[in-house]
Amino acid sequence: MTRPERRLLLGAFLAALVVRLWLIWSYPENFSMDGYQRWAGRDHLLVQDWLPGTQAVVYSVTKLGGGILETRVALAAVAALAVVAGALVARELGGLIAGWIFVPLSMFGPFLTWTVVPYQEGAYLLTILGAIALVLRGKRLNWAPAHRAWLLADLLAGAAALVRYEGWIFVGLYLLWRRDKRAIRAAWGAAFWLGLKLTGAQGYAASPVDFADWDGLTERFSSTTLTQSLRKLGRHATDTWLPALAVLGAAGAALLWRRKAGGLWMVLLLLGLQVTATLGWMIGLETATYRMQAVPGVLLGLLAAGGAGLALAGRGRWAPALAALVAIGLAAHFVPQGFDNARRSTRSAKWERKLVVKMARCEGCRWAVKPRRRIGTRKRHDGCEIVQGLGELRAGLDFWCTSWPGTQPFAPTHTARWRTGGYSVEGP
């Protein structure tokens, strides 16, 4: 690897990590329901019916003695490595300039927001973009079939199947793309998961809430609800400037297509796959969320950067500088918007956050919590999930959630009851 390429990868990593550390410092509390569930299940590799890729980070940090803050920093580092992988893909598509342009475009708000808490986007993009980057580089440099980097590419591709279910389709596309019998190694993740499920292994449920969004989907589907969700997604997209990124991505894809850039069709298929998965996700949730834009936004930024790199090659120093200013200008909107997402998510749990502080200060207390209910997507969540996800308290040990099934495990010394405007605390 050349010195300019090493500078690109180091710069991409530092830029991505610093802005995420800034976000963590600004909003140090964990946020959003999946994040609460994964933290509540931090002693387990299998949580709910989710794939274990993201949870492996949470579990590993916990076993090393880390808390939620250290876990969030580790997840931020994973996302920073994903940006490095994306910068390397952009470099292979459109040259070194393209790699640098991708860095500010990767600051896309939803991707920034949801990669500092226990969600899959950072790990997923690290696996798929890392594998693509290595394959593109191997083809350009004509690596020998036995080159160890091919093994790393195959392992990364296979790991995608342990992060998100779309990763299974990616593995199939990857095998067709590689056209090498050795690439069958990329099936390791799917094989591991199937073998694990055949043993009867079940995920730990930190709460009684059913997180399987596809349950009862045929009965719940409504074209009216889908139309409303699409409109909501459109409003969200306007907030994040996704349409501008889509225009730039389409222009970049057109130029890459004309130049017959290697790997372009793979990125386009991934983008189509993610759009389709997002539609299914939206139907399952019966609503749209800002988070749904995270992966498509990064892939569009990758296409935009690759095309810009090709367009600017050999045009002197001023054209790349102008393109960099445009990308930085977009990032100047992306970053604050990502912080706004975190602020909204944090504020949505302000009452539970205040309660957790009170509970933590009461040493030796046993709590009964009567939570606020019917919150979050599909109105299926409650405040007890948030209490577990914000700190070290565990249901059944440190507090008893009165709305959850099961017998009362202890006689409470204090009761926290949800009333409109906050929790009232009763006790000695």
N, C-alpha and C positions, 0 to 999 in steps of 0.2 A: 504494500500500500504506500502510495506517495505521500510526501509531507503535506501538500495541500489537502489531500483527502483526510489525513489524520487530523488536521486543523478543523476541517468541516465536521467530523464526527465528534471531536471534543467540544467544539462550539455549540453544536446541536444539543449535546447532552447537558452542558452547563446552562444554556438558555432555558431549556425545557424544565430542568430541575429547579433552577432559581425561582422561576415564576410560580411553580407549584409550592415551593417552600414558603413563598410570600403569601400564597392563598391559605396554606395551612396556618401560618402565623396570624392571618387576619381572621380566620374562622376555625379555631382549634377544635371545635366539637365535631364529632361524627354526625353525618346527616343522611337521611333517606332510609326507607324501610329495608331494602335488601342489605344495606350497610349495617343497619341495626341487627338484623338476623345473623349476618356473618360474624359480627363481633360477639354476639351472645353465644354463638357456637364455636368460639375460638379454640376450645379444647378438642375439636373434632375436625377431621379432614372432609367428612361428608356431612353436609348440611342441607336440609330439605331434600328436594330431588335434583339439586343443582350439580353441575359438573364441578370437579374439585380444583380446577386450575387456580382460580383466584383465592379460594380458601386455603390453598397450600401456603400462600404468602402470610395470611393471617395466622394460621396455625404455627408456622415456623417462627415468626417473630415472637409469638406468645411463649413458645417453648424455650426461646432464648431469654425470656424474662422481660420482654418489651410490653408496652401498653398500647393503647389506641393511638397515641401520638407517634410512637415508633412504627406502628403498623402503617399509618398514613404516609410517613416518610418513605418507607420501603415501597409502597405502592406508587408513590411519586417517582421513585427511581426506576421502577419497572416502566412507567409511562415515558420517562426520559429516554430509556433505551429503545422504546418503540419509535420515538421521534428520530433517534439515530438511525434505526432501520429504514424509516421512511426517507430520510435524507440520502441514504445510500441508494435506495431505489430511484429517487429523483435524479441522483448523479448518473446512474446507469441509463436512465431514460433520456436525459437532456444535457448531461455534462455537469461540471462542477458548479456553475452558476445556478443550475436548477436545484442542486442540493441546498445551496444557501437560501434560495428563495422559499424553499419548502419550510424552513425553520420558522419564520414568522407566520406563515399560513397554518402551521400545525398548532398555533395558539388558539384555534377555533374554540369558541366559548364552551359548548357542551362537552367537548373532549377534555378541556381543561378542568371543568367542574367535576366530572365523574371519574377522574383518574387520581383523586386524592382521598378517596374513600373506597371501601371494599366493593368495587364493581369490576366487571370483566373487561372493559374497553381497552385499558392499557395492556394487559397481558395478551388479549386477542390480537391486537395490532402488532405487538412485538413478535408473536409467533408467525403470523402470515406475512408481514412485511420483511421480517428477518429471513424467512425462507426464500421469498421472491428475490430479495437483494442478493443473496448468495448464489442463487441459480443464474441470475442475470450476469453477475460478475464472473462466475465460472464459465459461462458460454462465451463471454467477451474475451477472457484471458485463456480460453481453451485448456482448462484444467484437465488433468488426466482423470479417467474414470474412478481411479482409486484414491483421488485426492481427499484428504480428511474433511475438507470443507463441505463436500457433498453429503457426508454423514451428518454434519451439523445441520445442514439445510433440511435433510429428511427428518431429523429429530424435532426441529422447530415446527415443521409442517405438521407432524404427528401430534405435537403438543396442542395445536389449535383445537383438536377434537376433544380435549379435556378442559377447554375454556368456555366455548360456546357451541351450541349445536349446529350453527351454520358452518363451524369448522369441519364437520364431517363432509359436507359438500365441497368445501375447499380442498380437503385431502384428495377427493376424487378428481377435481380439476388439476390439482398438483401432479398427480400420477400421470394423467394424460399429457401434461405439459413436459414433464421430465423425460418421458420416453426412454426410460432405463429400468431394467428389471431390478436393479439395486434399490430403486426408489420405493419398492414395496415396504421398506423399513418405515415409511411415513404412516403406515397403517397401525403403528404400535399403540398410539393413544386410543383409538377406537377399540382395538383388540383388548387393551387393558381394561377399559370401561365395561365392555361386554362381559369379560371374564369376572370382573368384580360384581356385576349385577347378577351373574349366574350363581354366585355364592350366596345370594340372598341378602347382601349388605344393604342396609337402609340408612338414609341420612338422618342426622339428629335434628329434631324439630324443637327449636327454642321457644316456639309458641304454637298454639293450636291453629293458627291461620293457615289456610291452604294457599300455597304460592304457585300451584300449577295453573297457569293462566289458560290452558287449553281445556280444562275440565268443564264439561257442559257447554262447550263452544257452539255446537250446532243448535242448542236450545236458546242460547243467549244472543246469537247473531241477529243484528238488526241493521238494515241498510240505512235507516235514519241515524242511528248511533254512529255508523261508520262515516257518513257524510259530515256529521258534527265533528268527529275526530279529525277528519281531513282538513276541515276549516280551521280547527284549533292548531293543527300542525302548521298550516299556512301562516297563521299569526305568529307562531313561535319562530318560524323560518324568517319572517320579516325582522323580528327582534335580533336574530343572530347574524343576519346578512347572508344567510345560506343562498338566496337567489344570486347574489353577486358572485359568490364562490362557484355556483353551478355554471354561470355564464363563462367564467374564466376556465373552469374545468372542461367545459365543452369545447372552447376554443383551443385549449391545450391538447385535448384528445384528437381534434381534427388535424392539428399540425403534426402530432406524433404519428397519426395514421398515414399522412402523406409521406412522412419520412421513413415509414415502415419500422418504427422503433420496436425493438424486441421486448416482449413482455407486456406490451400495451393491451392486447386482448385479454390477458390474465387479469389485469387491473380492472378493465371494463366488466368482465364477467363477475369479479368480486363486488363491484359497485352494484350491478344488477341483482346479484344474490342478496346484498344487504338491503336494497330497496324492497325486494320481495319479502324478506324476513321482517323488515320493519312494518310492512303492511299487515302481516300475520300477527305480529306483536301488538299492533294497534287494535286489531279486532279482538284479541284475547283480553287486553286491558280495558277495552271499551272507552278508551280515551287516548289522547296524544300527550307526550311529555317532551321536554327539551332534550332529554337524554337520547331520544331516538335519533337525533341528528348527528350524534358524535362520530360514529364510524363512517357514514356516508360523507360527512363534511371533510374528514381527513383524506379520504380517497379522492374527493374532488380537488382538494388542495394539492395532492400529489400529481394529478393530471395537469393542473394549472402550472405548477412549478416545472414539470418536465417539458411542457410546450414552451414556456417562457425561456427555458434554457436553450432550446433549439433555435428559437426566434432571435435570441440575442447573441448567439455565437458569432464571433468575428465582426461585431458592429462597434468596436471601440469601447472605451471605458464608460462613456456617459450613458449609453443605453442600459447596461446592467445596473448602474447606479439608480437610474430612474425606475427600473423594475423593482429594485430593492426598496425604494421609497414607497412605491405602491403597496408592496407586500407588508411593509412595516405600518403603513397607514391602515390597512385592514386589521392588522394585529392590534393597533391602538383602539379599535372597537371590540375585537374579539376578547381581549383580556378583561376589560371592565364588565363585559356581558357575562363572561364566565364567573366573575366575582359576584355579580348580581344573582346568578343562579344559586350560588352557595349561600348568599345572604337570605334569599327567599326560603330555601330549604331549612336553614338554621332557625329562622324566625318561626317557621311552622311548628317547631317543637319547643318554643320558648317556655310554655307552661311546665312541660315535663323537665326541662333543663333546670328550672327553679326548684322543682320538687326534688330532683336528684341531689342538688346541693344541700337541701335540708336533710334529706335522708342520710347522706354521707357524713354530716356533722353530728348525727345522733348515734353515738357509739353504743353498741349492744342492743339497739332497738330492733324490734320485729314489726314489720309493716304489713298492713292490709291496704291494697291500693284498689280503689274503685275508679277505673280510668275513664277518660273521655273515649267515645266509641264512634264507629262509622266514619273513620278518617282515611286518607290515602286513596290509592287507586281502587276502584270498585267498592269503596266505602267498607272495606273488609278489615281494616287495621284498628288498633287501639293504642292508648297511651302506655300500656304496660310493655309493649314491644319497644317503644322509644326509651323507657326507663332502663331496660336491659341494655340497649344499644349505646347509651351515652356514658356509661361508667363501668364500675366493677360489680354492681349489684346483680344478683341472680335470682330469678323467680324460683320459688320453692325453698330457697335457702335464706335470702335476705329480705324477701318480701313475698307476699301472697297476692296474686291477682284474682280478685273476686269474680271477674267475668270469665275466667278460664275454667274449664271443667276439671274435676278432681276434688279430692277431699282437702280440707284445710290442714296444712302441715304443722302448724304451730299456733299458739295463742298470741295474737298480735298485741304489741304494747301501744302502737299508734295506728291510726287509720287516716289515709289520704283520700278524700272524695273529690271527684271532679264536679265543679259547678261552673256555670257560665262565667268566664273571666278568670279562671284559675282553680287551683286545688286548695281545699280547706283541710287543715291538719287537726286531728283530734288525738289527744293523748294526755298522759299525766304531766 
